[in-house]
Amino acid sequence: MQKIAEVLNQFPHLDEKSKSAFAEKITLEEYERGDLLECAGKPCNHLHLILQGSARSFYLKDNKDITVSFTLENEFTTTMHSFITRKPSYENIEAMEKTISGKISHEDLWNLFELYPNLERTYRLILEQYYITLEEQLIFSKFKSAKERYLELMETRPKIIHKASVGQIASYLDMSIETLSRIRGKI
């Protein structure tokens, strides 16, 4: 629970009562590498805080695995569209290694918003960060060369290079494994 407190301390507007109420609703779950935190085809019912390990979001298209995002320790993840709309998700969230998630249900979170309005502000800030990351990834893939995308990933999120497979990184960066291997060979 110490890690949960550390993450919540990043939001200075949260008072101790709100932090405690949020932490009380968190349940811890352990996942092995390859286990799914959330599954495509079902509504996403949890917001996850990765306390240990890492995860990736991906979907399958024409039997091809497409990585959408990576989540490292002390970061939140969910299949946002499904979590908000309550519709079945098109994404899976997979543990990339032994991972511990602190998760809160959609229902518990919405109930907390009624009792602690500043938690709703915190959620908005989490959503804003999610949106910014998504938009950066979109711009990143459209306007930068393959080499620029890889170098930026190395600079901004180097842990991903060590935790994800070459195929997952290539998919995330919207390039072939061969292109990524060539780039890595020249660096």
N, C-alpha and C positions, 0 to 999 in steps of 0.2 A: 504493500500500500504506500510505501515511501515514494516509489516511482510515480504513482498516480498524483501524489501531492506535488512532486517536483514539476510535473507537466502542468497541473492546474495553477501553479505559481507563476506560469508564463502569462497568465491573464490577471493583471493587477486589480482589475475592477471587481473580481470575485471576493466576496467576504467568506469568512471561515465557515459559516453555517451552510452556504451554498456548496462550498468545496466538500464538506462532510456529507451533505445529502447526496451529492453526485457520487462520491466514493462509496457510500453505503449501497448504492444500487449496482455497482460494478461487480460482475462475477468474473473470476479468473478461469481461463481454460487453456490447457496445454495442447499443442499440436505438434505432430512429427512432420518432418519434411514430406511434402506432397499432400498432406491433409488439407481439406478445404474448410476455410473459415465460413465462407458463404458460397452457395451453389447457384449456377445459372438455372433459370426455369422456375425459381421460387422467389416469392417476395423476400427482400433482405430485411431482416428484423433487428439487426444489431449495428451499432456504431462501435468499432473496435479501436482500442488504444494498444498498440504493440509495445509491450513492456520488456520483452526480450525476444531476440530473433529478428526475422524479416518476413515480408509477404509480398506477393505480387498479384495484381488484378489482370485477368486475361479473359478473352473470349475465343470461341472457335468459329472459324469461317471457312467453309469448304474443307473441313478437316485440317485446317491450319491454325496453329496456336498463335494468337496475336496478343502480345503483352501491352497493356494499357498504362500501367503504373507500377511503381515499387513503393513499399512502405517500410521504413526502418524504425528502430527503437525510438520511443517517445513521440511517435506520429500516429495520427488517427487515420483510419481507413473504413470504407464501407462501399457498397455499390450504390452510389449517391442517388441516381435516378430512381432506382427501386425503393430505396430507403425513404425517399420523399414522397413518391407517388403511390407506394404500396403495391405496385404492379410487379410481376415476375421480372427478375433480373436477367440480363443477357450476359453478365459477367460472372466469373468465378474469382474468389480470392483464395490463394494457395499459400501455405507456409513454405518458405524457401529453405528452411532449416528448422531445428527444434525452436518453437515459438510459444511464447506466453502472451495471450491477449486478455486485456481487461475489457469486457464488453458490457454495454448497457443496451437494454431493449428499447425499441421505438416507443412503446407504450410508457415505460418508466421515464424516458427522457421527456416526453410530452407532458407527463404528469408533473415532473420537476419544474418545467417551464411555468406552469400555473402557480406553483408555490414560491419559486425563486426566479423572477424575471431576468436577473442578471445572467443566469445560465443560458437563457435564450440569446442574449448578446454574445456570449462565448460561442454558442453554436453558430451564430451568424459569422463570427470571425473564422471559425473552422471552415465554414462554407466558402467564405471569401478566399481563403488560402487554397482550397480545393479548386475553385474556379480559376484563380491566377495560375496555378500549376498546370491545369488543363489547357488554358489559353497559351501559356508559354510553350507547352509541348506541341500544340497545333502550329504555332508560328515557327518553332524550332524545326519541325519536320518539313515545312513548306519553303522556308527561305534560307536555310543553311545547308551547306554541302555536307556530305556524309562525314567527312573528316572533322568539320566544325562541330557537328552534332556529338561525335564521340569525344572530342576534346572538351567540349562544354560539360558533358556528363562526367568526365574525369575530374574536372575542376570543381563542379558544384556538388556532385554526389559520388565521391570516389568509393565509398563502401559498396555501392551497387556493383562495381566492376569486380569486386572480390566475392560477392555473395551470389550473383546471378550467373546462369550459364551463358555461354557465348550466343546460343540461339535465342535466349530470352532478351539479351541486350540488343542483338541485331533486330529482333522483332520490334522492340521498344523504340529503337532509333530509325525504324522504317528502312532497313537495308538488308541485303542478303548476308548470310554467314561468311561467304567468300569475300565480300566487300569489307566487312568488319575485320576479317583476318588480314587482309592486305593493309588496311589502315594500321592495325596493331603492329604489324611487321615493320612498318616504316617509322614508328614512334620510338 
